[in-house]
Amino acid sequence: MDSPLLTRPCWAEIDLAALAHNLRLLRRVAGSAALAAVVKGDAYGHSLALCAPAARRAGADWLAVTSVDEARAAATGDPVSDSRILVLSGPFSGDGESVARHGFACSVWQRNQLEEIQRGAQAAGRDALPVPLELDTGMSRQGVAPAELDSFLHSLRSFPALRVEGVMTHLYAADEGDRAATVQQLERLAGALRVIVEHLRAAGQPAPLWLSVGNSAAIFDAAVRDRLAALAASHTMRLLLRPGIALYGVAPRIEPPLPAPTEAAGLRPVLAWKTRITSLRSIPAGAAIGYNATFRAAEPMRLALIAAGYADGLSRRLSNVGHALVAGHRAPFVGRVSMDQAVVDVSQIPAVSLAPGAEVVLLGSQGGQRVTADDHAQWAGTIPWEIFTSIASRVPRIAVD
Ligand SMILES: *Cc1c(COP(=O)(O)O)cnc(C)c1O
């Protein structure tokens, strides 16, 4: 981010070479399937403006976003690209015309969405506008339920401007190594695909071109990946996989773990979150640290104040939990994390490397040490997705490669 006026030292470095590496690794794993780089949520907090063009340059066939608002943002600045944009959460009221004019592939599963897109197609003078049909194969979040599929397909006939271009669903437990939920979802998907293909044939319409299913966890599970590929091939559809977290360098955690290690071990973290030491102080035994004295020194300590707090997205749950890196050593958080500041214990770190202005790593590596989004997630009781997307917008994202 180009923000020369910002001097407060709390920033995130976005390694676009690592992003490109991860995409190439995913491409190898995906085989002949196409890839939609998931860049919703401001590219998982990594900056859509930086990551969308980088993902395209690295060969993403599609970009996937959550809304038409995000799709427009992803479409700017790259008019020459032939990668397409997939909108995952359906059209909202007023989105139809953008969908039609830009040719966004916006998933649909209910009548008001069909009406919205049909209106947009008419306003834009488009006929045969391609739309992906979303199926609910067990998550109960969005999509046409199996029991309603027939009547939904019939209702499509009153929307002559729309063509079913692809079919989508979402696996809700691809990180569960026993695969029981996923196998059931794939059976429902297989049944629904037969109904859709048969219905379109009877209506004299072309068969759907692609089948989009498979998040990061599914992609790295060869058994699931192979079943998805076979399912798509059985209807001569192209499989379109949708990696998100893996693109940003986090290997999905599969529980119980798969028997063999996966290619996910080769992913590289894209984001490093850094700050600097503001000041240093020594405190005597018995001194309190931070709000409500949740930490009291048992012996004399050396403390460093850092310029990052919960308003930057450093979870308040890291109070007295976890550590940052200072001079290549672990520096535990002590006392409560404040809004704009936190305190770390640097008693064990050689004094020569401690000074105001010294770099502190919140997420990333320094010396031989590394702090990952998984570490933060465990300390804060959440998942890496939320760690990344919680990093506040006031923290500038700076491209490095
Ligand atoms: C977010 C999302 C993905 C990507 O999931 P990851 O686990 O981050 O790879 C894929 N598909 C849909 C529908 C999503 O919402």
The ligand as an SDF file (V2000), in Angstrom:
LIG
                    3D

 15 15  0  0  0  0  0  0  0  0999 V2000
  -13.9930  -19.6540    1.2300 C   0  0  0  0  0  0  0  0  0  0  0  0
  -14.4620  -20.6590    0.2860 C   0  0  0  0  0  0  0  0  0  0  0  0
  -13.5630  -21.5280   -0.3570 C   0  0  0  0  0  0  0  0  0  0  0  0
  -12.0790  -21.5970    0.0010 C   0  0  0  0  0  0  0  0  0  0  0  0
  -11.9270  -22.3470    1.1760 O   0  0  0  0  0  0  0  0  0  0  0  0
  -10.4620  -22.6380    1.8180 P   0  0  0  0  0  0  0  0  0  0  0  0
  -10.7550  -23.6180    2.8810 O   0  0  0  0  0  0  0  0  0  0  0  0
   -9.9660  -21.3300    2.3370 O   0  0  0  0  0  0  0  0  0  0  0  0
   -9.6320  -23.1890    0.7310 O   0  0  0  0  0  0  0  0  0  0  0  0
  -14.0550  -22.3710   -1.3410 C   0  0  0  0  0  0  0  0  0  0  0  0
  -15.3700  -22.3750   -1.6470 N   0  0  0  0  0  0  0  0  0  0  0  0
  -16.2660  -21.5840   -1.0250 C   0  0  0  0  0  0  0  0  0  0  0  0
  -17.7070  -21.6500   -1.3990 C   0  0  0  0  0  0  0  0  0  0  0  0
  -15.8470  -20.7170   -0.0330 C   0  0  0  0  0  0  0  0  0  0  0  0
  -16.7550  -19.9480    0.5870 O   0  0  0  0  0  0  0  0  0  0  0  0
  1  2  1  0
  2  3  1  0
  2 14  2  0
  3  4  1  0
  3 10  2  0
  4  5  1  0
  5  6  1  0
  6  7  2  0
  6  8  1  0
  6  9  1  0
 10 11  1  0
 11 12  2  0
 12 13  1  0
 12 14  1  0
 14 15  1  0
M  END
$$$$
